[in-house]
């Protein structure tokens, strides 16, 4: 067998849909010596992590914790615990991740009442209300707050009122918004919410923060059938993360170290300051792209600060641009998904990756590559436009 060399991955500037770059303090935390998953020191860390997650989710929910798995495990945790066979669930589909929720609902033996809108657009309260009228009694409504496949930012407050007036629970996907855009679980009346560690929290992928309020917990405790997944069964997991500390699984110790440190960084910066930083860099990027003649794909007025979906100009080779960015500049951006494949670039400015220097670096590199492909734009226009937004404050 050929000798395997020492690990030496390239140093990338991660400006795709995730993961984002990680702070050195988080990397250092990953290298901290292990303790056991029932060690008193790790149990203390679990409690600290839960408190920090409540801060970021803006909630007082007791059941707030990181699921051992990626963001998709958070999605499944919310749905498999709340949905039983025969239930009706309204799911908003305006991108990849709404479709994934509908698939999980059907796998639970429930009926997914799908309400669709064009990819890149958001739902109105009226659309959700109409969908609820098609149900005998909807168990819950599931929406994506920040659709990673399109860059669309879904308003939630008015829809939350509509959902609760119908007697349903409100489940929200905040994978690409938590820690980068406001997520106010309690104030908005969100009953269950999930996220991932690798985006705006700037922690490696591998944990999925979730939070459930009392109404959601009561639904779980009134179930008449077992939760579809043993591993994600919250009636078991909460006994490990709660006061009982009953063994359920071996938690990924190092990942929990890293998440705790990433959340400490969020708290040190402050949520409002963090949101301002993400907004400021998004505005600069959008101005720079538009100066290069590149339009934004998501609905105007509902564009994420954390992920920008940029329409690829006619005649430009999508894959070649992304390859040149990666090979010549060590910059990663994302390709389009589904019907947007080959039509958009997905540019993430999340957590540690959301910086002024990254915005200007990307615009400069993108302009140079586009000019070499024969695309016509004014040299320096993108960087100048972005700089102007920073100067204007």
C-alpha positions as CSV (number, residue, x, y, z in Angstrom):
1,X,0.0,0.0,0.0
2,X,1.3,3.4,-0.9
3,X,2.3,5.6,2.0
4,X,-0.3,8.2,2.9
5,X,1.2,11.7,3.4
6,X,0.5,14.2,6.1
7,X,-2.8,16.1,5.7
8,X,-2.2,19.4,4.0
9,X,-5.4,20.9,2.5
10,X,-5.2,24.2,0.7
11,X,-6.2,27.4,2.6
12,X,-9.4,28.5,0.9
13,X,-11.5,31.7,1.2
14,X,-14.9,30.0,1.7
15,X,-17.5,32.2,0.0
16,X,-19.9,29.5,-1.0
17,X,-23.2,28.3,0.6
18,X,-21.3,26.7,3.5
19,X,-19.1,25.9,5.2
20,X,-17.7,29.3,6.1
21,X,-14.2,30.1,7.4
22,X,-13.5,29.3,11.0
23,X,-11.9,31.5,13.6
24,X,-8.5,30.3,15.0
25,X,-10.1,30.1,18.5
26,X,-12.6,27.6,17.2
27,X,-9.8,25.5,15.5
28,X,-7.9,25.6,18.8
29,X,-11.0,24.4,20.7
30,X,-11.2,21.4,18.3
31,X,-7.7,20.4,19.4
32,X,-8.5,20.4,23.1
33,X,-8.0,17.1,24.9
34,X,-11.1,14.9,25.1
35,X,-13.0,14.0,28.2
36,X,-15.8,11.5,28.4
37,X,-19.3,12.4,27.2
38,X,-20.6,11.9,30.8
39,X,-17.7,13.7,32.5
40,X,-18.7,16.4,34.9
41,X,-16.7,18.9,32.9
42,X,-18.4,18.0,29.7
43,X,-21.8,18.2,31.4
44,X,-21.0,21.7,32.5
45,X,-20.0,22.5,28.9
46,X,-23.3,21.2,27.7
47,X,-25.2,23.6,30.0
48,X,-23.1,26.5,28.9
49,X,-23.7,25.6,25.2
50,X,-27.5,25.4,25.8
51,X,-27.4,28.9,27.4
52,X,-25.4,30.3,24.5
53,X,-27.8,28.8,21.9
54,X,-30.8,30.3,23.7
55,X,-29.0,33.7,23.3
56,X,-28.5,33.2,19.6
57,X,-32.0,31.8,19.0
58,X,-33.4,34.6,21.2
59,X,-35.5,32.2,23.2
60,X,-36.1,31.0,26.7
61,X,-37.0,27.4,25.6
62,X,-35.7,24.8,28.0
63,X,-35.3,22.3,25.2
64,X,-32.6,24.0,23.2
65,X,-29.5,21.9,22.3
66,X,-27.2,20.8,19.5
67,X,-28.2,17.6,17.7
68,X,-25.3,15.3,16.8
69,X,-25.5,15.6,13.1
70,X,-25.5,18.2,10.3
71,X,-28.3,20.7,9.6
72,X,-30.3,18.1,7.8
73,X,-30.4,16.1,11.1
74,X,-31.9,19.2,12.7
75,X,-34.6,19.3,10.0
76,X,-35.4,15.6,10.6
77,X,-35.4,16.1,14.3
78,X,-38.1,18.7,14.1
79,X,-40.2,16.8,11.7
80,X,-40.0,13.2,12.9
81,X,-40.7,14.2,16.5
82,X,-43.7,16.4,15.7
83,X,-45.3,14.5,12.7
84,X,-47.2,11.2,13.0
85,X,-48.7,9.0,10.3
86,X,-52.0,10.5,9.0
87,X,-51.1,14.1,10.0
88,X,-51.5,17.0,7.5
89,X,-48.5,19.3,7.2
90,X,-48.3,22.5,5.2
91,X,-44.8,22.9,3.6
92,X,-43.7,25.9,1.7
93,X,-41.5,24.9,-1.3
94,X,-39.6,27.7,-3.0
95,X,-36.2,26.0,-3.2
96,X,-34.3,22.8,-2.5
97,X,-34.8,22.8,1.3
98,X,-38.6,23.2,1.3
99,X,-38.7,20.2,-1.1
100,X,-36.6,18.2,1.4
101,X,-39.0,19.0,4.2
102,X,-41.9,17.8,2.2
103,X,-40.0,14.6,1.4
104,X,-39.4,13.9,5.2
105,X,-43.1,14.6,6.0
106,X,-44.1,12.0,3.5
107,X,-41.6,9.5,4.9
108,X,-43.2,10.0,8.3
109,X,-46.5,8.7,6.8
110,X,-48.1,12.1,6.8
111,X,-49.7,14.1,4.0
112,X,-47.5,17.0,2.8
113,X,-49.8,19.9,1.6
114,X,-47.3,21.6,-0.6
115,X,-47.7,25.3,-1.3
116,X,-45.3,26.4,-4.0
117,X,-43.9,29.7,-5.3
118,X,-41.2,30.6,-7.8
119,X,-37.7,29.8,-6.7
120,X,-36.2,33.0,-5.4
121,X,-39.5,34.4,-4.2
122,X,-41.1,34.3,-0.7
123,X,-44.5,33.4,0.5
124,X,-47.3,35.8,1.5
125,X,-49.5,35.2,4.6
126,X,-52.4,34.8,2.2
127,X,-50.7,31.9,0.4
128,X,-50.2,30.0,3.7
129,X,-53.7,30.8,4.8
130,X,-55.1,29.4,1.5
131,X,-53.1,26.2,2.0
132,X,-54.4,25.8,5.6
133,X,-57.9,26.0,4.3
134,X,-57.2,22.9,2.1
135,X,-56.6,20.9,5.3
136,X,-59.0,19.2,7.7
137,X,-56.7,20.3,10.5
138,X,-53.1,21.0,9.8
139,X,-50.6,19.7,12.4
140,X,-48.0,22.2,11.5
141,X,-46.6,24.6,8.9
142,X,-43.0,24.3,7.9
143,X,-41.1,27.2,6.1
144,X,-37.5,28.0,5.3
145,X,-36.5,31.3,6.7
146,X,-33.3,31.6,4.6
147,X,-33.5,29.5,1.5
148,X,-29.8,28.5,0.7
149,X,-30.6,27.4,-2.8
150,X,-32.0,30.9,-3.9
151,X,-30.9,33.6,-1.4
152,X,-34.5,34.4,-0.5
153,X,-35.3,35.7,3.0
154,X,-38.8,34.7,4.2
155,X,-40.7,37.1,6.6
156,X,-42.2,35.1,9.4
157,X,-44.1,37.3,11.9
158,X,-47.4,37.6,10.0
159,X,-47.4,34.0,8.8
160,X,-46.8,32.9,12.4
161,X,-50.1,34.6,13.4
162,X,-51.9,32.9,10.5
163,X,-50.5,29.5,11.5
164,X,-51.5,29.8,15.2
165,X,-55.0,31.1,14.4
166,X,-55.4,27.8,12.5
167,X,-54.3,25.8,15.6
168,X,-51.1,24.6,14.0
169,X,-47.5,24.6,15.1
170,X,-44.9,26.7,13.2
171,X,-41.6,25.0,12.3
172,X,-38.8,27.1,10.8
173,X,-35.5,26.3,9.0
174,X,-32.9,28.8,10.1
175,X,-29.8,27.0,8.8
176,X,-28.5,29.9,6.8
177,X,-29.8,32.8,9.0
178,X,-29.0,31.9,12.6
179,X,-26.1,34.2,13.7
180,X,-26.1,36.3,10.6
181,X,-29.7,37.7,10.3
182,X,-32.3,38.3,13.1
183,X,-33.9,35.0,14.3
184,X,-36.3,35.8,17.2
185,X,-37.9,32.4,18.1
186,X,-40.0,33.7,21.0
187,X,-41.0,37.1,19.7
188,X,-42.1,35.6,16.3
189,X,-44.0,32.7,17.9
190,X,-41.8,29.9,16.3
191,X,-42.6,26.6,17.9
192,X,-39.6,24.6,16.7
193,X,-36.5,25.8,14.8
194,X,-33.3,24.2,13.6
195,X,-30.0,25.4,12.2
196,X,-26.5,24.2,11.3
197,X,-23.1,25.0,12.8
198,X,-21.2,25.5,9.5
199,X,-22.8,28.7,8.2
200,X,-23.2,32.0,10.1
201,X,-22.0,30.4,13.3
202,X,-18.6,29.6,11.6
203,X,-18.1,26.3,13.3
204,X,-17.2,23.1,11.3
205,X,-20.2,21.1,10.1
206,X,-21.4,18.3,12.4
207,X,-24.0,19.7,14.8
208,X,-27.5,21.0,14.3
209,X,-28.8,23.5,17.0
210,X,-32.6,23.0,17.6
211,X,-35.1,24.6,19.9
212,X,-38.6,23.6,20.9
213,X,-41.2,25.5,22.9
214,X,-43.7,24.1,25.4
215,X,-46.4,23.8,22.8
216,X,-44.2,21.7,20.6
217,X,-43.1,19.6,23.6
218,X,-46.7,18.9,24.5
219,X,-47.3,17.6,21.0
220,X,-44.3,15.3,21.2
221,X,-45.5,13.9,24.6
222,X,-49.0,13.3,23.3
223,X,-47.8,11.1,20.4
224,X,-49.6,7.9,19.9
225,X,-46.8,6.3,17.9
226,X,-43.1,6.0,18.4
227,X,-40.9,8.6,16.8
228,X,-39.8,7.3,13.4
229,X,-36.1,7.6,14.3
230,X,-34.6,6.2,17.5
231,X,-31.4,8.3,17.1
232,X,-33.4,11.6,16.8
233,X,-36.1,10.8,19.3
234,X,-36.2,13.8,21.6
235,X,-38.0,12.0,24.4
236,X,-34.7,10.1,24.7
237,X,-32.2,12.9,23.8
238,X,-33.7,15.4,26.3
239,X,-32.9,13.0,29.1
240,X,-29.2,13.1,28.1
241,X,-29.2,16.9,27.7
242,X,-31.5,17.5,30.7
243,X,-31.0,17.0,34.4
244,X,-31.2,13.2,34.3
245,X,-28.1,12.8,32.1
246,X,-29.3,9.4,30.9
247,X,-26.9,7.9,28.3
248,X,-28.3,8.1,24.8
249,X,-25.3,8.3,22.4
250,X,-21.6,9.3,22.6
251,X,-21.8,13.0,21.8
252,X,-19.1,14.4,19.4
253,X,-16.9,16.0,22.2
254,X,-14.6,18.0,20.0
255,X,-17.5,19.4,17.9
256,X,-19.2,20.6,21.1
257,X,-16.0,22.2,22.2
258,X,-15.9,24.0,18.8
259,X,-19.5,25.1,18.9
260,X,-19.2,26.5,22.5
261,X,-16.2,28.6,21.3
262,X,-18.0,29.8,18.1
263,X,-21.0,30.8,20.2
264,X,-18.7,32.7,22.6
265,X,-17.4,34.7,19.6
266,X,-21.0,35.5,18.6
267,X,-21.9,36.8,22.1
268,X,-18.7,38.8,22.3
269,X,-19.4,40.6,19.0
270,X,-23.1,41.0,20.0
271,X,-26.1,40.1,17.8
272,X,-26.9,43.6,16.6
273,X,-23.3,44.3,15.7
274,X,-23.0,41.0,13.9
275,X,-26.2,41.7,11.9
276,X,-24.9,45.1,10.9
277,X,-21.7,43.6,9.7
278,X,-23.5,41.0,7.6
279,X,-25.9,43.6,6.1
280,X,-23.0,46.0,5.3
281,X,-21.0,43.4,3.5
282,X,-24.1,42.2,1.6
283,X,-24.9,45.7,0.4
284,X,-21.4,46.2,-0.8
285,X,-21.3,42.9,-2.6
286,X,-24.7,43.6,-4.3
287,X,-23.5,47.0,-5.4
288,X,-20.3,45.6,-6.8
289,X,-22.1,42.8,-8.7
290,X,-24.6,45.2,-10.2
291,X,-21.8,47.6,-11.3
292,X,-20.4,44.6,-13.2
293,X,-23.8,44.1,-14.9
294,X,-24.7,41.0,-12.7
295,X,-28.2,41.0,-11.4
296,X,-29.4,39.3,-8.2
297,X,-31.8,36.4,-8.5
298,X,-33.8,36.6,-5.3
299,X,-36.9,38.7,-4.9
300,X,-36.1,42.4,-4.3
301,X,-36.7,43.4,-0.7
302,X,-36.3,39.8,0.4
303,X,-32.6,39.1,-0.2
304,X,-30.5,37.4,2.4
305,X,-27.5,39.3,3.8
306,X,-25.7,35.9,4.3
307,X,-26.1,34.4,0.8
308,X,-26.4,36.2,-2.5
309,X,-27.7,34.5,-5.5
310,X,-26.1,36.2,-8.6
311,X,-27.4,35.6,-12.1
312,X,-24.7,34.3,-14.4
313,X,-24.5,36.7,-17.4
314,X,-25.3,35.3,-20.9
315,X,-22.3,33.7,-22.6
316,X,-20.3,33.3,-19.4
317,X,-19.0,29.8,-18.6
318,X,-20.3,29.0,-15.1
319,X,-18.0,26.1,-14.3
320,X,-14.9,27.8,-15.8
321,X,-15.4,30.9,-13.6
322,X,-15.8,28.9,-10.4
323,X,-12.7,26.7,-11.4
324,X,-10.6,29.8,-12.0
325,X,-11.7,31.4,-8.7
326,X,-10.7,28.2,-6.9
327,X,-7.4,27.4,-8.7
328,X,-6.1,30.9,-9.2
329,X,-7.4,32.7,-6.1
330,X,-8.3,29.9,-3.6
331,X,-11.9,31.3,-3.5
332,X,-14.8,29.0,-3.3
333,X,-18.3,30.1,-4.5
334,X,-21.3,27.8,-5.0
335,X,-23.1,26.6,-8.1
336,X,-26.8,26.8,-8.6
337,X,-29.1,23.9,-7.6
338,X,-32.1,22.4,-9.3
339,X,-33.7,24.6,-11.9
340,X,-31.1,27.3,-11.1
341,X,-28.2,25.1,-11.9
342,X,-25.9,26.8,-14.5
343,X,-28.0,30.0,-14.0
344,X,-26.7,31.5,-10.7
345,X,-23.7,31.6,-8.5
346,X,-24.4,31.3,-4.8
347,X,-22.0,33.6,-2.8
348,X,-21.9,33.2,0.9
349,X,-20.9,36.0,3.3
350,X,-21.4,34.1,6.5
351,X,-19.8,34.5,9.9
352,X,-16.1,34.7,9.7
353,X,-16.3,34.9,5.9
354,X,-18.4,38.1,6.0
355,X,-15.6,40.7,5.7
356,X,-14.9,43.8,3.7
357,X,-11.6,42.3,2.4
358,X,-13.4,39.2,1.1
359,X,-16.0,41.3,-0.7
360,X,-13.3,43.3,-2.5
361,X,-11.2,40.3,-3.2
362,X,-14.0,38.4,-4.8
363,X,-15.2,41.4,-6.9
364,X,-11.6,42.0,-8.1
365,X,-11.0,38.3,-9.0
366,X,-14.4,37.9,-10.6
367,X,-13.9,40.9,-12.8
368,X,-10.5,39.7,-14.0
369,X,-11.9,36.3,-14.8
370,X,-14.9,37.6,-16.6
371,X,-12.8,40.0,-18.7
372,X,-10.6,37.1,-19.8
373,X,-13.7,35.3,-20.9
374,X,-14.6,38.2,-23.1
375,X,-17.4,39.6,-20.9
376,X,-17.7,43.4,-21.3
377,X,-17.6,45.4,-18.1
378,X,-15.9,48.5,-16.9
379,X,-12.5,47.6,-15.2
380,X,-12.6,48.5,-11.5
381,X,-16.3,49.2,-11.5
382,X,-17.3,46.4,-9.1
383,X,-14.7,47.3,-6.5
384,X,-15.4,51.0,-6.8
385,X,-19.1,50.5,-6.3
386,X,-18.5,48.3,-3.2
387,X,-16.0,50.8,-1.8
388,X,-18.6,53.6,-2.2
389,X,-21.1,51.8,0.0
390,X,-18.5,51.4,2.7
391,X,-17.5,55.1,2.4
392,X,-21.2,56.1,2.6
393,X,-21.4,54.2,5.9
